[in-house]
């Protein structure tokens, strides 16, 4: 308590009366110290376990199935008592964990676990391996990459003489459609990174609408498409969950940064469908539909 008082004083935190009360407390018994490598946070742990209720009821056991459990520490794929319970262990070690209900299945319980149940687990750490860091935007990257590869593939398949073909007056041509996707990617990326004021955004939309009708070559259109996709590809993997959850206004409506990248995916997919229709109407078979 003297150390705690000193730390509070140094931190200039106002003193209060009363004694701190233990609220949630997890305990464990070291059954057998491991002799392998020390487990580190964020690794994938391989464990054997048996779980009991405090009345002695066994509710689960990986040993009975002879199938160890694997989980990545800290990713909330297991109860929080498990995320915390292997700290300081070495591979080969065994512990008995006493997990309060707040760090297990809470006030509601689950399946054979009754409400507010403290759980007891005998665990053995069989292995601890490093894992590749998860990319927060992976769910956005996957559909983007699929649409990007197909759009580029169709763009390359369109003959130069067909670039100005359009299904009806007033509808975008092949060339205009490719430029629209390219400029759309850049516009939405700009919205995500700079969050421009509405008047500046509207002006850029008007400017891009004029550029979409420029008579660029097929090679130039594909180059612009590729560059716009590379810009998105460079940005997405760097985004952290907190950045993706950042609130932002999108087209006058409240959304998040993730919402903008969802729009990029949606916009790409929408015009991929349009490109497929154009291709079919001109007797072009998408490369992924061609016999192998």
Secondary structure, 3 states (H helix, E strand, C coil): CHHHHHHHHHCCCCCCCCCCCCCCCCEEEEEECCCCCECCCCCEEEEEEEEEECCCCEEEEHHHHCCCEEEECCCCCCCHHHHHHCCCCECCCEEEEEECHHHCCCCCCECCECCCCCEEEEEEEEEEECCCCCCCCHHHHHHHHHHHHHHHHHHHHCCHHHCCCCCCCCCCCHHHHHHHHHHHHHHHHHHHHHCCCHHHHHHHHHHHHHHCCCCCCHHHHHHHHHHHHHHHHHHHCCCCHHHHCCEEEECCEEEEHHHHHHHHHHHHHHHHHHHHHHHHHCCCCCHHHCCC
